[in-house]
């Protein structure tokens, strides 16, 4: 098995990367906007949930401790 030179391997790698990028199905602008909004809404819901749970635990612990 003949070993390729470093330059040959780099060129082969770049060609492989270009071929793989050509196979990628890129999302449309609308899909990106919709998924971004979904992520922000879910982050907001999660932060509100954890804030409520944290507040509840705070009140429970302080009721037990009596402070």
mmCIF file as Biopython writes it, N, C-alpha, C and O atoms, coordinates in Angstrom:
data_model
#
loop_
_atom_site.group_PDB
_atom_site.id
_atom_site.type_symbol
_atom_site.label_atom_id
_atom_site.label_alt_id
_atom_site.label_comp_id
_atom_site.label_asym_id
_atom_site.label_entity_id
_atom_site.label_seq_id
_atom_site.pdbx_PDB_ins_code
_atom_site.Cartn_x
_atom_site.Cartn_y
_atom_site.Cartn_z
_atom_site.occupancy
_atom_site.B_iso_or_equiv
_atom_site.auth_seq_id
_atom_site.auth_asym_id
_atom_site.pdbx_PDB_model_num
ATOM 1   N N  . UNK A ? 1  ? 0.849   -1.173 0.000  1.0 0.0 1  A 1 
ATOM 2   C CA . UNK A ? 1  ? 0.000   0.000  0.000  1.0 0.0 1  A 1 
ATOM 3   C C  . UNK A ? 1  ? 0.888   1.227  0.000  1.0 0.0 1  A 1 
ATOM 4   O O  . UNK A ? 1  ? 1.722   1.410  0.887  1.0 0.0 1  A 1 
ATOM 5   N N  . UNK A ? 2  ? 0.700   2.058  -0.997 1.0 0.0 2  A 1 
ATOM 6   C CA . UNK A ? 2  ? 1.504   3.272  -1.119 1.0 0.0 2  A 1 
ATOM 7   C C  . UNK A ? 2  ? 0.926   4.360  -0.223 1.0 0.0 2  A 1 
ATOM 8   O O  . UNK A ? 2  ? -0.284  4.584  -0.203 1.0 0.0 2  A 1 
ATOM 9   N N  . UNK A ? 3  ? 1.787   5.021  0.502  1.0 0.0 3  A 1 
ATOM 10  C CA . UNK A ? 3  ? 1.366   6.088  1.396  1.0 0.0 3  A 1 
ATOM 11  C C  . UNK A ? 3  ? 1.286   7.397  0.629  1.0 0.0 3  A 1 
ATOM 12  O O  . UNK A ? 3  ? 2.213   7.752  -0.098 1.0 0.0 3  A 1 
ATOM 13  N N  . UNK A ? 4  ? 0.182   8.114  0.791  1.0 0.0 4  A 1 
ATOM 14  C CA . UNK A ? 4  ? 0.029   9.414  0.149  1.0 0.0 4  A 1 
ATOM 15  C C  . UNK A ? 4  ? 0.862   10.446 0.900  1.0 0.0 4  A 1 
ATOM 16  O O  . UNK A ? 4  ? 1.146   10.297 2.088  1.0 0.0 4  A 1 
ATOM 17  N N  . UNK A ? 5  ? 1.245   11.489 0.181  1.0 0.0 5  A 1 
ATOM 18  C CA . UNK A ? 5  ? 1.952   12.577 0.841  1.0 0.0 5  A 1 
ATOM 19  C C  . UNK A ? 5  ? 0.968   13.364 1.696  1.0 0.0 5  A 1 
ATOM 20  O O  . UNK A ? 5  ? -0.246  13.197 1.583  1.0 0.0 5  A 1 
ATOM 21  N N  . UNK A ? 6  ? 1.499   14.203 2.533  1.0 0.0 6  A 1 
ATOM 22  C CA . UNK A ? 6  ? 0.662   15.013 3.415  1.0 0.0 6  A 1 
ATOM 23  C C  . UNK A ? 6  ? -0.248  15.910 2.583  1.0 0.0 6  A 1 
ATOM 24  O O  . UNK A ? 6  ? -1.434  16.048 2.886  1.0 0.0 6  A 1 
ATOM 25  N N  . UNK A ? 7  ? 0.296   16.508 1.553  1.0 0.0 7  A 1 
ATOM 26  C CA . UNK A ? 7  ? -0.491  17.399 0.693  1.0 0.0 7  A 1 
ATOM 27  C C  . UNK A ? 7  ? -1.604  16.608 -0.003 1.0 0.0 7  A 1 
ATOM 28  O O  . UNK A ? 7  ? -2.729  17.094 -0.121 1.0 0.0 7  A 1 
ATOM 29  N N  . UNK A ? 8  ? -1.296  15.408 -0.458 1.0 0.0 8  A 1 
ATOM 30  C CA . UNK A ? 8  ? -2.293  14.570 -1.101 1.0 0.0 8  A 1 
ATOM 31  C C  . UNK A ? 8  ? -3.423  14.193 -0.164 1.0 0.0 8  A 1 
ATOM 32  O O  . UNK A ? 8  ? -4.589  14.172 -0.558 1.0 0.0 8  A 1 
ATOM 33  N N  . UNK A ? 9  ? -3.070  13.893 1.090  1.0 0.0 9  A 1 
ATOM 34  C CA . UNK A ? 9  ? -4.093  13.552 2.079  1.0 0.0 9  A 1 
ATOM 35  C C  . UNK A ? 9  ? -4.969  14.751 2.410  1.0 0.0 9  A 1 
ATOM 36  O O  . UNK A ? 9  ? -6.178  14.606 2.588  1.0 0.0 9  A 1 
ATOM 37  N N  . UNK A ? 10 ? -4.371  15.927 2.492  1.0 0.0 10 A 1 
ATOM 38  C CA . UNK A ? 10 ? -5.133  17.143 2.770  1.0 0.0 10 A 1 
ATOM 39  C C  . UNK A ? 10 ? -6.094  17.431 1.622  1.0 0.0 10 A 1 
ATOM 40  O O  . UNK A ? 10 ? -7.259  17.753 1.854  1.0 0.0 10 A 1 
ATOM 41  N N  . UNK A ? 11 ? -5.613  17.319 0.391  1.0 0.0 11 A 1 
ATOM 42  C CA . UNK A ? 11 ? -6.471  17.544 -0.776 1.0 0.0 11 A 1 
ATOM 43  C C  . UNK A ? 11 ? -7.606  16.528 -0.825 1.0 0.0 11 A 1 
ATOM 44  O O  . UNK A ? 11 ? -8.738  16.877 -1.158 1.0 0.0 11 A 1 
ATOM 45  N N  . UNK A ? 12 ? -7.313  15.295 -0.499 1.0 0.0 12 A 1 
ATOM 46  C CA . UNK A ? 12 ? -8.334  14.254 -0.469 1.0 0.0 12 A 1 
ATOM 47  C C  . UNK A ? 12 ? -9.370  14.553 0.613  1.0 0.0 12 A 1 
ATOM 48  O O  . UNK A ? 12 ? -10.570 14.384 0.397  1.0 0.0 12 A 1 
ATOM 49  N N  . UNK A ? 13 ? -8.903  14.991 1.758  1.0 0.0 13 A 1 
ATOM 50  C CA . UNK A ? 13 ? -9.804  15.338 2.855  1.0 0.0 13 A 1 
ATOM 51  C C  . UNK A ? 13 ? -10.724 16.482 2.450  1.0 0.0 13 A 1 
ATOM 52  O O  . UNK A ? 13 ? -11.929 16.417 2.694  1.0 0.0 13 A 1 
ATOM 53  N N  . UNK A ? 14 ? -10.182 17.517 1.841  1.0 0.0 14 A 1 
ATOM 54  C CA . UNK A ? 14 ? -10.980 18.670 1.417  1.0 0.0 14 A 1 
ATOM 55  C C  . UNK A ? 14 ? -12.017 18.244 0.376  1.0 0.0 14 A 1 
ATOM 56  O O  . UNK A ? 14 ? -13.160 18.701 0.420  1.0 0.0 14 A 1 
ATOM 57  N N  . UNK A ? 15 ? -11.636 17.390 -0.542 1.0 0.0 15 A 1 
ATOM 58  C CA . UNK A ? 15 ? -12.580 16.895 -1.552 1.0 0.0 15 A 1 
ATOM 59  C C  . UNK A ? 15 ? -13.702 16.094 -0.894 1.0 0.0 15 A 1 
ATOM 60  O O  . UNK A ? 15 ? -14.862 16.211 -1.289 1.0 0.0 15 A 1 
ATOM 61  N N  . UNK A ? 16 ? -13.361 15.282 0.107  1.0 0.0 16 A 1 
ATOM 62  C CA . UNK A ? 16 ? -14.369 14.506 0.832  1.0 0.0 16 A 1 
ATOM 63  C C  . UNK A ? 16 ? -15.335 15.428 1.595  1.0 0.0 16 A 1 
ATOM 64  O O  . UNK A ? 16 ? -16.542 15.187 1.628  1.0 0.0 16 A 1 
ATOM 65  N N  . UNK A ? 17 ? -14.791 16.473 2.197  1.0 0.0 17 A 1 
ATOM 66  C CA . UNK A ? 17 ? -15.627 17.428 2.934  1.0 0.0 17 A 1 
ATOM 67  C C  . UNK A ? 17 ? -16.595 18.119 1.981  1.0 0.0 17 A 1 
ATOM 68  O O  . UNK A ? 17 ? -17.777 18.261 2.296  1.0 0.0 17 A 1 
ATOM 69  N N  . UNK A ? 18 ? -16.108 18.548 0.825  1.0 0.0 18 A 1 
ATOM 70  C CA . UNK A ? 18 ? -16.980 19.198 -0.164 1.0 0.0 18 A 1 
ATOM 71  C C  . UNK A ? 18 ? -18.090 18.247 -0.614 1.0 0.0 18 A 1 
ATOM 72  O O  . UNK A ? 18 ? -19.237 18.665 -0.768 1.0 0.0 18 A 1 
ATOM 73  N N  . UNK A ? 19 ? -17.761 16.986 -0.824 1.0 0.0 19 A 1 
ATOM 74  C CA . UNK A ? 19 ? -18.759 16.007 -1.242 1.0 0.0 19 A 1 
ATOM 75  C C  . UNK A ? 19 ? -19.818 15.810 -0.164 1.0 0.0 19 A 1 
ATOM 76  O O  . UNK A ? 19 ? -21.005 15.723 -0.477 1.0 0.0 19 A 1 
ATOM 77  N N  . UNK A ? 20 ? -19.407 15.739 1.097  1.0 0.0 20 A 1 
ATOM 78  C CA . UNK A ? 20 ? -20.359 15.546 2.190  1.0 0.0 20 A 1 
ATOM 79  C C  . UNK A ? 20 ? -21.235 16.773 2.393  1.0 0.0 20 A 1 
ATOM 80  O O  . UNK A ? 20 ? -22.428 16.637 2.665  1.0 0.0 20 A 1 
ATOM 81  N N  . UNK A ? 21 ? -20.666 17.972 2.265  1.0 0.0 21 A 1 
ATOM 82  C CA . UNK A ? 21 ? -21.453 19.201 2.411  1.0 0.0 21 A 1 
ATOM 83  C C  . UNK A ? 21 ? -22.512 19.275 1.325  1.0 0.0 21 A 1 
ATOM 84  O O  . UNK A ? 21 ? -23.603 19.797 1.553  1.0 0.0 21 A 1 
ATOM 85  N N  . UNK A ? 22 ? -22.196 18.757 0.148  1.0 0.0 22 A 1 
ATOM 86  C CA . UNK A ? 22 ? -23.171 18.732 -0.937 1.0 0.0 22 A 1 
ATOM 87  C C  . UNK A ? 22 ? -24.354 17.828 -0.647 1.0 0.0 22 A 1 
ATOM 88  O O  . UNK A ? 22 ? -25.416 18.006 -1.243 1.0 0.0 22 A 1 
ATOM 89  N N  . UNK A ? 23 ? -24.202 16.864 0.250  1.0 0.0 23 A 1 
ATOM 90  C CA . UNK A ? 23 ? -25.277 15.930 0.598  1.0 0.0 23 A 1 
ATOM 91  C C  . UNK A ? 23 ? -26.189 16.463 1.704  1.0 0.0 23 A 1 
ATOM 92  O O  . UNK A ? 23 ? -27.259 15.906 1.947  1.0 0.0 23 A 1 
ATOM 93  N N  . UNK A ? 24 ? -25.771 17.529 2.367  1.0 0.0 24 A 1 
ATOM 94  C CA . UNK A ? 24 ? -26.522 18.061 3.499  1.0 0.0 24 A 1 
ATOM 95  C C  . UNK A ? 24 ? -27.814 18.712 3.016  1.0 0.0 24 A 1 
ATOM 96  O O  . UNK A ? 24 ? -27.822 19.439 2.023  1.0 0.0 24 A 1 
ATOM 97  N N  . UNK A ? 25 ? -28.901 18.444 3.728  1.0 0.0 25 A 1 
ATOM 98  C CA . UNK A ? 25 ? -30.168 19.117 3.453  1.0 0.0 25 A 1 
ATOM 99  C C  . UNK A ? 25 ? -30.272 20.289 4.416  1.0 0.0 25 A 1 
ATOM 100 O O  . UNK A ? 25 ? -30.497 20.102 5.612  1.0 0.0 25 A 1 
ATOM 101 N N  . UNK A ? 26 ? -30.108 21.485 3.897  1.0 0.0 26 A 1 
ATOM 102 C CA . UNK A ? 26 ? -30.112 22.671 4.729  1.0 0.0 26 A 1 
ATOM 103 C C  . UNK A ? 26 ? -31.549 23.113 4.987  1.0 0.0 26 A 1 
ATOM 104 O O  . UNK A ? 26 ? -32.388 23.030 4.091  1.0 0.0 26 A 1 
ATOM 105 N N  . UNK A ? 27 ? -31.844 23.582 6.201  1.0 0.0 27 A 1 
ATOM 106 C CA . UNK A ? 27 ? -33.207 24.028 6.504  1.0 0.0 27 A 1 
ATOM 107 C C  . UNK A ? 27 ? -33.519 25.349 5.802  1.0 0.0 27 A 1 
ATOM 108 O O  . UNK A ? 27 ? -32.625 26.139 5.496  1.0 0.0 27 A 1 
ATOM 109 N N  . UNK A ? 28 ? -34.805 25.564 5.559  1.0 0.0 28 A 1 
ATOM 110 C CA . UNK A ? 28 ? -35.215 26.825 4.949  1.0 0.0 28 A 1 
ATOM 111 C C  . UNK A ? 28 ? -35.178 27.927 6.012  1.0 0.0 28 A 1 
ATOM 112 O O  . UNK A ? 28 ? -35.054 27.658 7.207  1.0 0.0 28 A 1 
ATOM 113 N N  . UNK A ? 29 ? -35.287 29.152 5.554  1.0 0.0 29 A 1 
ATOM 114 C CA . UNK A ? 29 ? -35.284 30.287 6.478  1.0 0.0 29 A 1 
ATOM 115 C C  . UNK A ? 29 ? -36.468 30.176 7.445  1.0 0.0 29 A 1 
ATOM 116 O O  . UNK A ? 29 ? -36.325 30.449 8.637  1.0 0.0 29 A 1 
ATOM 117 N N  . UNK A ? 30 ? -37.633 29.775 6.930  1.0 0.0 30 A 1 
ATOM 118 C CA . UNK A ? 30 ? -38.827 29.641 7.771  1.0 0.0 30 A 1 
ATOM 119 C C  . UNK A ? 30 ? -38.618 28.576 8.842  1.0 0.0 30 A 1 
ATOM 120 O O  . UNK A ? 30 ? -38.995 28.781 9.995  1.0 0.0 30 A 1 
ATOM 121 N N  . UNK A ? 31 ? -38.024 27.448 8.479  1.0 0.0 31 A 1 
ATOM 122 C CA . UNK A ? 31 ? -37.764 26.383 9.457  1.0 0.0 31 A 1 
ATOM 123 C C  . UNK A ? 31 ? -36.823 26.866 10.558 1.0 0.0 31 A 1 
ATOM 124 O O  . UNK A ? 31 ? -37.018 26.542 11.730 1.0 0.0 31 A 1 
ATOM 125 N N  . UNK A ? 32 ? -35.817 27.631 10.189 1.0 0.0 32 A 1 
ATOM 126 C CA . UNK A ? 32 ? -34.864 28.153 11.181 1.0 0.0 32 A 1 
ATOM 127 C C  . UNK A ? 32 ? -35.572 29.112 12.137 1.0 0.0 32 A 1 
ATOM 128 O O  . UNK A ? 32 ? -35.356 29.060 13.348 1.0 0.0 32 A 1 
ATOM 129 N N  . UNK A ? 33 ? -36.413 29.984 11.592 1.0 0.0 33 A 1 
ATOM 130 C CA . UNK A ? 33 ? -37.130 30.946 12.437 1.0 0.0 33 A 1 
ATOM 131 C C  . UNK A ? 33 ? -38.074 30.223 13.389 1.0 0.0 33 A 1 
ATOM 132 O O  . UNK A ? 33 ? -38.119 30.534 14.580 1.0 0.0 33 A 1 
ATOM 133 N N  . UNK A ? 34 ? -38.828 29.259 12.866 1.0 0.0 34 A 1 
ATOM 134 C CA . UNK A ? 34 ? -39.794 28.528 13.705 1.0 0.0 34 A 1 
ATOM 135 C C  . UNK A ? 34 ? -39.082 27.759 14.801 1.0 0.0 34 A 1 
ATOM 136 O O  . UNK A ? 34 ? -39.503 27.809 15.956 1.0 0.0 34 A 1 
ATOM 137 N N  . UNK A ? 35 ? -38.022 27.054 14.472 1.0 0.0 35 A 1 
ATOM 138 C CA . UNK A ? 35 ? -37.322 26.276 15.504 1.0 0.0 35 A 1 
ATOM 139 C C  . UNK A ? 35 ? -36.643 27.187 16.528 1.0 0.0 35 A 1 
ATOM 140 O O  . UNK A ? 35 ? -36.547 26.833 17.703 1.0 0.0 35 A 1 
ATOM 141 N N  . UNK A ? 36 ? -36.177 28.348 16.095 1.0 0.0 36 A 1 
ATOM 142 C CA . UNK A ? 36 ? -35.580 29.303 17.036 1.0 0.0 36 A 1 
ATOM 143 C C  . UNK A ? 36 ? -36.628 29.800 18.024 1.0 0.0 36 A 1 
ATOM 144 O O  . UNK A ? 36 ? -36.361 29.896 19.222 1.0 0.0 36 A 1 
ATOM 145 N N  . UNK A ? 37 ? -37.818 30.113 17.523 1.0 0.0 37 A 1 
ATOM 146 C CA . UNK A ? 37 ? -38.900 30.559 18.405 1.0 0.0 37 A 1 
ATOM 147 C C  . UNK A ? 37 ? -39.273 29.449 19.383 1.0 0.0 37 A 1 
ATOM 148 O O  . UNK A ? 37 ? -39.494 29.712 20.566 1.0 0.0 37 A 1 
ATOM 149 N N  . UNK A ? 38 ? -39.345 28.217 18.900 1.0 0.0 38 A 1 
ATOM 150 C CA . UNK A ? 38 ? -39.672 27.087 19.781 1.0 0.0 38 A 1 
ATOM 151 C C  . UNK A ? 38 ? -38.631 26.949 20.882 1.0 0.0 38 A 1 
ATOM 152 O O  . UNK A ? 38 ? -38.981 26.706 22.038 1.0 0.0 38 A 1 
ATOM 153 N N  . UNK A ? 39 ? -37.372 27.100 20.540 1.0 0.0 39 A 1 
ATOM 154 C CA . UNK A ? 39 ? -36.307 26.988 21.550 1.0 0.0 39 A 1 
ATOM 155 C C  . UNK A ? 39 ? -36.455 28.087 22.598 1.0 0.0 39 A 1 
ATOM 156 O O  . UNK A ? 39 ? -36.340 27.817 23.793 1.0 0.0 39 A 1 
ATOM 157 N N  . UNK A ? 40 ? -36.707 29.322 22.167 1.0 0.0 40 A 1 
ATOM 158 C CA . UNK A ? 40 ? -36.868 30.415 23.134 1.0 0.0 40 A 1 
ATOM 159 C C  . UNK A ? 40 ? -38.089 30.200 24.036 1.0 0.0 40 A 1 
ATOM 160 O O  . UNK A ? 40 ? -38.020 30.443 25.241 1.0 0.0 40 A 1 
ATOM 161 N N  . UNK A ? 41 ? -39.187 29.752 23.466 1.0 0.0 41 A 1 
ATOM 162 C CA . UNK A ? 41 ? -40.391 29.506 24.265 1.0 0.0 41 A 1 
ATOM 163 C C  . UNK A ? 41 ? -40.146 28.387 25.273 1.0 0.0 41 A 1 
ATOM 164 O O  . UNK A ? 41 ? -40.529 28.508 26.437 1.0 0.0 41 A 1 
ATOM 165 N N  . UNK A ? 42 ? -39.513 27.306 24.839 1.0 0.0 42 A 1 
ATOM 166 C CA . UNK A ? 42 ? -39.235 26.196 25.749 1.0 0.0 42 A 1 
ATOM 167 C C  . UNK A ? 42 ? -38.265 26.623 26.861 1.0 0.0 42 A 1 
ATOM 168 O O  . UNK A ? 42 ? -38.413 26.199 28.007 1.0 0.0 42 A 1 
ATOM 169 N N  . UNK A ? 43 ? -37.289 27.447 26.530 1.0 0.0 43 A 1 
ATOM 170 C CA . UNK A ? 43 ? -36.359 27.946 27.543 1.0 0.0 43 A 1 
ATOM 171 C C  . UNK A ? 43 ? -37.098 28.813 28.558 1.0 0.0 43 A 1 
ATOM 172 O O  . UNK A ? 43 ? -36.823 28.739 29.756 1.0 0.0 43 A 1 
ATOM 173 N N  . UNK A ? 44 ? -38.029 29.630 28.088 1.0 0.0 44 A 1 
ATOM 174 C CA . UNK A ? 44 ? -38.819 30.471 28.980 1.0 0.0 44 A 1 
ATOM 175 C C  . UNK A ? 44 ? -39.690 29.608 29.894 1.0 0.0 44 A 1 
ATOM 176 O O  . UNK A ? 44 ? -39.758 29.854 31.099 1.0 0.0 44 A 1 
ATOM 177 N N  . UNK A ? 45 ? -40.348 28.607 29.333 1.0 0.0 45 A 1 
ATOM 178 C CA . UNK A ? 45 ? -41.190 27.704 30.132 1.0 0.0 45 A 1 
ATOM 179 C C  . UNK A ? 45 ? -40.350 26.966 31.177 1.0 0.0 45 A 1 
ATOM 180 O O  . UNK A ? 45 ? -40.753 26.854 32.335 1.0 0.0 45 A 1 
ATOM 181 N N  . UNK A ? 46 ? -39.184 26.464 30.768 1.0 0.0 46 A 1 
ATOM 182 C CA . UNK A ? 46 ? -38.312 25.742 31.706 1.0 0.0 46 A 1 
ATOM 183 C C  . UNK A ? 46 ? -37.829 26.668 32.823 1.0 0.0 46 A 1 
ATOM 184 O O  . UNK A ? 46 ? -37.783 26.262 33.984 1.0 0.0 46 A 1 
ATOM 185 N N  . UNK A ? 47 ? -37.470 27.905 32.482 1.0 0.0 47 A 1 
ATOM 186 C CA . UNK A ? 47 ? -36.981 28.826 33.516 1.0 0.0 47 A 1 
ATOM 187 C C  . UNK A ? 47 ? -38.093 29.180 34.497 1.0 0.0 47 A 1 
ATOM 188 O O  . UNK A ? 47 ? -37.847 29.286 35.698 1.0 0.0 47 A 1 
ATOM 189 N N  . UNK A ? 48 ? -39.317 29.364 33.996 1.0 0.0 48 A 1 
ATOM 190 C CA . UNK A ? 48 ? -40.438 29.632 34.903 1.0 0.0 48 A 1 
ATOM 191 C C  . UNK A ? 48 ? -40.723 28.429 35.807 1.0 0.0 48 A 1 
ATOM 192 O O  . UNK A ? 48 ? -40.977 28.585 37.001 1.0 0.0 48 A 1 
ATOM 193 N N  . UNK A ? 49 ? -40.678 27.231 35.223 1.0 0.0 49 A 1 
ATOM 194 C CA . UNK A ? 49 ? -40.902 26.020 36.010 1.0 0.0 49 A 1 
ATOM 195 C C  . UNK A ? 49 ? -39.871 25.896 37.132 1.0 0.0 49 A 1 
ATOM 196 O O  . UNK A ? 49 ? -40.235 25.661 38.284 1.0 0.0 49 A 1 
ATOM 197 N N  . UNK A ? 50 ? -38.603 26.053 36.806 1.0 0.0 50 A 1 
ATOM 198 C CA . UNK A ? 50 ? -37.558 25.904 37.820 1.0 0.0 50 A 1 
ATOM 199 C C  . UNK A ? 50 ? -37.598 27.029 38.843 1.0 0.0 50 A 1 
ATOM 200 O O  . UNK A ? 50 ? -37.243 26.815 40.002 1.0 0.0 50 A 1 
ATOM 201 N N  . UNK A ? 51 ? -38.020 28.213 38.443 1.0 0.0 51 A 1 
ATOM 202 C CA . UNK A ? 51 ? -38.176 29.302 39.410 1.0 0.0 51 A 1 
ATOM 203 C C  . UNK A ? 51 ? -39.282 28.971 40.396 1.0 0.0 51 A 1 
ATOM 204 O O  . UNK A ? 51 ? -39.139 29.207 41.595 1.0 0.0 51 A 1 
ATOM 205 N N  . UNK A ? 52 ? -40.390 28.425 39.895 1.0 0.0 52 A 1 
ATOM 206 C CA . UNK A ? 52 ? -41.489 28.039 40.788 1.0 0.0 52 A 1 
ATOM 207 C C  . UNK A ? 52 ? -41.085 26.912 41.733 1.0 0.0 52 A 1 
ATOM 208 O O  . UNK A ? 52 ? -41.390 26.961 42.924 1.0 0.0 52 A 1 
ATOM 209 N N  . UNK A ? 53 ? -40.408 25.910 41.215 1.0 0.0 53 A 1 
ATOM 210 C CA . UNK A ? 53 ? -39.950 24.792 42.057 1.0 0.0 53 A 1 
ATOM 211 C C  . UNK A ? 53 ? -38.963 25.295 43.106 1.0 0.0 53 A 1 
ATOM 212 O O  . UNK A ? 53 ? -39.022 24.881 44.264 1.0 0.0 53 A 1 
ATOM 213 N N  . UNK A ? 54 ? -38.069 26.173 42.711 1.0 0.0 54 A 1 
ATOM 214 C CA . UNK A ? 54 ? -37.082 26.720 43.651 1.0 0.0 54 A 1 
ATOM 215 C C  . UNK A ? 54 ? -37.786 27.508 44.758 1.0 0.0 54 A 1 
ATOM 216 O O  . UNK A ? 54 ? -37.446 27.377 45.933 1.0 0.0 54 A 1 
ATOM 217 N N  . UNK A ? 55 ? -38.757 28.317 44.378 1.0 0.0 55 A 1 
ATOM 218 C CA . UNK A ? 55 ? -39.503 29.094 45.370 1.0 0.0 55 A 1 
ATOM 219 C C  . UNK A ? 55 ? -40.266 28.181 46.316 1.0 0.0 55 A 1 
ATOM 220 O O  . UNK A ? 55 ? -40.300 28.420 47.523 1.0 0.0 55 A 1 
ATOM 221 N N  . UNK A ? 56 ? -40.877 27.139 45.773 1.0 0.0 56 A 1 
ATOM 222 C CA . UNK A ? 56 ? -41.625 26.197 46.618 1.0 0.0 56 A 1 
ATOM 223 C C  . UNK A ? 56 ? -40.700 25.503 47.607 1.0 0.0 56 A 1 
ATOM 224 O O  . UNK A ? 56 ? -41.024 25.399 48.790 1.0 0.0 56 A 1 
ATOM 225 N N  . UNK A ? 57 ? -39.550 25.026 47.133 1.0 0.0 57 A 1 
ATOM 226 C CA . UNK A ? 57 ? -38.600 24.359 48.040 1.0 0.0 57 A 1 
ATOM 227 C C  . UNK A ? 57 ? -38.089 25.328 49.105 1.0 0.0 57 A 1 
ATOM 228 O O  . UNK A ? 57 ? -37.914 24.947 50.263 1.0 0.0 57 A 1 
ATOM 229 N N  . UNK A ? 58 ? -37.854 26.569 48.717 1.0 0.0 58 A 1 
ATOM 230 C CA . UNK A ? 58 ? -37.403 27.586 49.667 1.0 0.0 58 A 1 
ATOM 231 C C  . UNK A ? 58 ? -38.428 27.742 50.792 1.0 0.0 58 A 1 
ATOM 232 O O  . UNK A ? 58 ? -38.077 27.778 51.971 1.0 0.0 58 A 1 
ATOM 233 N N  . UNK A ? 59 ? -39.711 27.835 50.398 1.0 0.0 59 A 1 
ATOM 234 C CA . UNK A ? 59 ? -40.756 28.020 51.413 1.0 0.0 59 A 1 
ATOM 235 C C  . UNK A ? 59 ? -40.900 26.775 52.293 1.0 0.0 59 A 1 
ATOM 236 O O  . UNK A ? 59 ? -41.094 26.899 53.502 1.0 0.0 59 A 1 
ATOM 237 N N  . UNK A ? 60 ? -40.807 25.574 51.703 1.0 0.0 60 A 1 
ATOM 238 C CA . UNK A ? 60 ? -40.915 24.338 52.469 1.0 0.0 60 A 1 
ATOM 239 C C  . UNK A ? 60 ? -39.764 24.230 53.460 1.0 0.0 60 A 1 
ATOM 240 O O  . UNK A ? 60 ? -39.984 23.917 54.630 1.0 0.0 60 A 1 
ATOM 241 N N  . UNK A ? 61 ? -38.566 24.479 53.018 1.0 0.0 61 A 1 
ATOM 242 C CA . UNK A ? 61 ? -37.393 24.374 53.901 1.0 0.0 61 A 1 
ATOM 243 C C  . UNK A ? 61 ? -37.476 25.404 55.026 1.0 0.0 61 A 1 
ATOM 244 O O  . UNK A ? 61 ? -37.191 25.085 56.181 1.0 0.0 61 A 1 
ATOM 245 N N  . UNK A ? 62 ? -37.856 26.609 54.703 1.0 0.0 62 A 1 
ATOM 246 C CA . UNK A ? 62 ? -37.963 27.637 55.747 1.0 0.0 62 A 1 
ATOM 247 C C  . UNK A ? 62 ? -39.124 27.361 56.698 1.0 0.0 62 A 1 
ATOM 248 O O  . UNK A ? 62 ? -39.063 27.750 57.865 1.0 0.0 62 A 1 
ATOM 249 N N  . UNK A ? 63 ? -40.170 26.706 56.232 1.0 0.0 63 A 1 
ATOM 250 C CA . UNK A ? 63 ? -41.272 26.336 57.126 1.0 0.0 63 A 1 
ATOM 251 C C  . UNK A ? 63 ? -40.811 25.237 58.092 1.0 0.0 63 A 1 
ATOM 252 O O  . UNK A ? 63 ? -41.202 25.227 59.260 1.0 0.0 63 A 1 
ATOM 253 N N  . UNK A ? 64 ? -39.982 24.318 57.601 1.0 0.0 64 A 1 
ATOM 254 C CA . UNK A ? 64 ? -39.464 23.241 58.448 1.0 0.0 64 A 1 
ATOM 255 C C  . UNK A ? 64 ? -38.461 23.779 59.457 1.0 0.0 64 A 1 
ATOM 256 O O  . UNK A ? 64 ? -38.514 23.440 60.639 1.0 0.0 64 A 1 
ATOM 257 N N  . UNK A ? 65 ? -37.556 24.611 58.987 1.0 0.0 65 A 1 
ATOM 258 C CA . UNK A ? 65 ? -36.506 25.149 59.853 1.0 0.0 65 A 1 
ATOM 259 C C  . UNK A ? 65 ? -37.098 26.184 60.815 1.0 0.0 65 A 1 
ATOM 260 O O  . UNK A ? 65 ? -36.668 26.289 61.963 1.0 0.0 65 A 1 
ATOM 261 N N  . UNK A ? 66 ? -38.076 26.938 60.341 1.0 0.0 66 A 1 
ATOM 262 C CA . UNK A ? 66 ? -38.733 27.920 61.198 1.0 0.0 66 A 1 
ATOM 263 C C  . UNK A ? 66 ? -38.053 29.271 61.191 1.0 0.0 66 A 1 
ATOM 264 O O  . UNK A ? 66 ? -38.096 29.993 62.186 1.0 0.0 66 A 1 
ATOM 265 N N  . UNK A ? 67 ? -37.432 29.618 60.090 1.0 0.0 67 A 1 
ATOM 266 C CA . UNK A ? 67 ? -36.781 30.934 60.006 1.0 0.0 67 A 1 
ATOM 267 C C  . UNK A ? 67 ? -37.582 31.882 59.172 1.0 0.0 67 A 1 
ATOM 268 O O  . UNK A ? 67 ? -37.184 33.033 58.993 1.0 0.0 67 A 1 
#
